[in-house]
Amino acid sequence: MTATANELTAPRGRLVAALRSSIPRDEFFAGLYILGLANGLVGRLYSTSNFDDWTGVGWSLDINAIVVFACFAGLSAIFSNNDREQIRSTDLVVALIFVIFVALPIFALSWVAVTGLSLYILLFANGNPGRKRGAVILLALTVPMLWSQMLFRFFAKLILDIDALLVASLLRTDRLGNMVGFADGSGHMVVLPACSSLTNMSLGFLCWVSITQWAEHRWSAVDVVWSLLVCLSVVAVNVTRISLAGLSHWHYEVFHSELGNVVANFIMLCLMIGFSVLGARRELFSRA
């Protein structure tokens, strides 16, 4: 028995046609995002959490409220569209590449896949405003999840030296690289990567983008000021916390403890959300 090429490709063509007509384009993109986000967040949770007990999981969890809100805001923006635009052939090619990246046993590749899908939408499938806003938010999400970490690996010494320089300037003590002297002269402390301002700045950037895009904020020149306030407030709180820890060994134990980190992170979160809401207040308050 033999079959012609047309007979073999006909079922495949009908399958592709049925897929293109049964699922709206926005739901198709949202489904890909859900797959990539779920895989990336599970990988992040697994790599950053201490699973010895539930307390360890709670304290070491690196997926915070801003990340969760960004996922919600990005997906809700994409789902907000009511049109039934059909899937394009190029969408299926992009989806195949996306699934391959997500399926590989390297969780960071899920964020690479989310980055690629967002860029594809923004460059080639940005006709729908909601889809475009969702892609911007989820592209911004990849910054703290992946790209800021990659940047830190290349410029770790420079970034930590800047944090240490700011702390030493406030304490008026000596500095050697990322080592800063205690204000009481009892020794030195080391500014570690976990204390860097870069990670929190990337979360501040994500907070600003998520809130303004979710609110459908219209960009203006003054937004540069509000976004800088978001990032600089995070740096100010982080440097202040490290400086207070550098007053003495006792202060170090207090402000570098789990409770001290929670308090500092809560203050940062309030400032990030506060400045972002003020920047988008016109659109947000008009909804109320």
N, C-alpha and C positions, 0 to 999 in steps of 0.2 A: 504494500500500500504506500502511496506517495501523497504528498500534499504540496500545493503551491505556496509561494511566499505570501500571496494575498490571503489564502485560507488561514495561514498561521498567524498573521498579524491582525486579521479582522477581529478576533475576540479581544486581543490586547487593546486595539483601538476603541472598541466598544466600552471596555472597562475604564479606560482613561476618560472617554467622553461622559460616561455615567458619573465618574468621580467629579469631573469639572462642573457638571450640572446639578449634582445633589448637595454639594457643600458650598456655601457662599465663601468668597475669597477671604473675608475678614475672619470668619470662623476657622478657616483653614490655617491662616497665619497664627491665630490665637492658640489653636491646638498645638502647633509647633512650639510656640513660646512656652506653653504649659509643660510640655515634655522637657525642654531644655532647662527651664527654671527649676523644675522638680529635681532633675538629676544634679544640677549644679548646687542647689541648696543642700541636698542630702550629702553630697560630697563635702561641702564646706562644713556641715555639722559634724560629719564623721572625723574630719581632719583637725578640727579645732576644739572638740569637746572631750572632757574627761568623763568616762563612763563607769568610774569606780562606784559612784553612787549618784542619786538624784541631785544632791547638793552640788556635786562637781559638774554635772550637766548644766545646772542652772547658772552657776557662776562663770563657766567657760564658754557659754553659748555665744557665738560670734555673729549670729543672725539677729539683728535688732529690729526695733519698731519701724525705723526708716526704710529698711530693706523690705519688710513685709508690706508697708504702705506703697512702696514703689511697684511691687509686683501687682498689688490690687489696682493701683491707679493706671498702670500701663495696660493691663488686660481689660479693665473696664472701659478705657478709652477706645480700644479696638472693638470690643463688643457693643459699643454704643451706636454703631452704624446699623441702619436698618435696610440698606440696599442689598440686592442679591447679585452683586457682581460675580461673574464666573471666574474660576481659577484659570490662569494662563499656563501655557506649556513651560515657560521659563520658571514659573512658580514651582512646578513639579520637579524640575532639575535642581533648583535651590533646596527644595525640601529633601531630596535624596541625599545631597551633600550634608545638609543639616543633621539628618538622622544618623548618617555614618559617623559624624563627629561626636554626637551624643552617645552613640552605642559603644564607642571605644572606652576602655577601662581607665580613662584619665579624666577626672572630673573637671579639671580646668578647661578642657576642650569644649565642654558644654557652654561655658561663657564665651569662648571663641565663636561657637556656633550662633549664640544669641547676638553677638556683635555683628557677625556677617549678615544674619537675617535682617537686623535693624538697618544696616547700611543699604542692603538691597531694597528694602521698603522705601527708605528716604530718598534713594537715588532713582529708582525705577518704578515704584508702585506707590507714590505719595499723593495720588489724586484725591484720596479721601482724608479729610481733616482729622477725624478721630484716629484713623490708622496711623497717620503721621505723628500725632501727639503720643500715641502709645509707643511707637518705635523710638521716639526721642527719649522717653522715660526709661525704657528697658535698655537702650544703649547707655544711658547715664548709669544704670544699675551695674553694668559690667566694670565701671571704673573702680569702685571700692572692692568689688568681688574678684577682680583679676588684674586690671592694668595698673593700678596704683601699687600693687604688690610687685609686679614686674619692674616698675620704675624704681621701687625701693631697693630691689636686688642689685640694680646697676649703680645706684647713687646713694647707697646706705650710709656710707661714711660722711658724705657731704650733708645729708639730711639730718643725721644725728648730731653732727658738729654744729649745725645752725641752731637746733634745739638747745644744745649745751651752751652755746654762746649767749642765747637769750636768757637762760637760767642764771648763768654766771654773772651776767650784767645786772640782773635784779638782786642777786645775793651779794654782789661785789666781792667775789672770791676768785681764786685761780681756776684755770681750765686747762686740761690737757686732752685734746681730741674730744671724745664724748664723756670724759670724766670731769666732774665738777666738785670743787671742795665744799665741805659743809661750812655753814656760816659761823659755827662755833669753833672751827678749826680742829674738829675731832676726827677728820679723815676725808674721804672722798666717796662720792656715789657715781654710778655709771648710768647714763641715759641709754636704756635698752631699746631695741626696735619696737617692743610693745608700747613704749611710752612716746613714740614718735607722733608728731602732729599731722603727718601726711595722711594717715588712715582716717583720722577724724575730719580732716579737710575734705577728703573725697566723699565722706558721708554727708558733710554739709552741702557740697555741690549737688549730690543726689537729692537731698531734701529740697533744695531750692528748685531744681528742675521738676521734681515730682509734683510739688504743690502748685507751681505756676502753670505747668502743662495740664494738670488735672483740672485746674480752675479755668482753663482756656484763657489765660492771661495774655494780653496784647503787649508785646515787647516794646520798651522805650529805653532811651539812654540812661534814665535814672535806675534802671534795673541793674546796671553795672555796680552802682553803689550798694544796692541791697544785697546782691550776691557776694560782694566783697565783705560786707558786714557779717554775713553768715559764716564765711570762711575765717575771717579774722577773729570773730568771737570764739570760735573753736580753738584757734591757736592761743588766744589769750587765756582761756580757762585751762588748757593743757599746760602751758608754761607756768601759770600761777600755781597749779597743783604741784608740779615738779619742784618749783621754787620753795613752796611751803615744806615739802618733804626734805629739802636741802638745808633747813635751818639747823637740824641736829639729828642724831640717830633716833631719838624719841619721836620727833616729827616725821621722820622717814617711815617708821613702823605704823604710825597713825594714818598718814595720807597715802601710803603705798599699799595699804591693806585692801582687802576685798570691799569692805564698806566704803573706804575712801574712793575707790574706783567707781563704785555705784553712784555715790553722791556727785562726783565730777561728771560722770557720763549723763546723769539726769540733768545737771545744769546745762551741759552742752546741748542736750536734746531740746530743752526748753528754749534756749537761745536760737538754735537752728530753726525750729518751728516758728518761733515768734517773729524773727526777721523775715522769714519766707512768707508768712501770712500777711505781714505788713506790706510786703512788696506786691502781693496779689490781692490786697484787701478790697479793691474796687470790684473785682469779679466775684470774690468769695462772699462778700457781704451783700452783693446784689441778689445772690441766690436765696438768702435768708428771708 
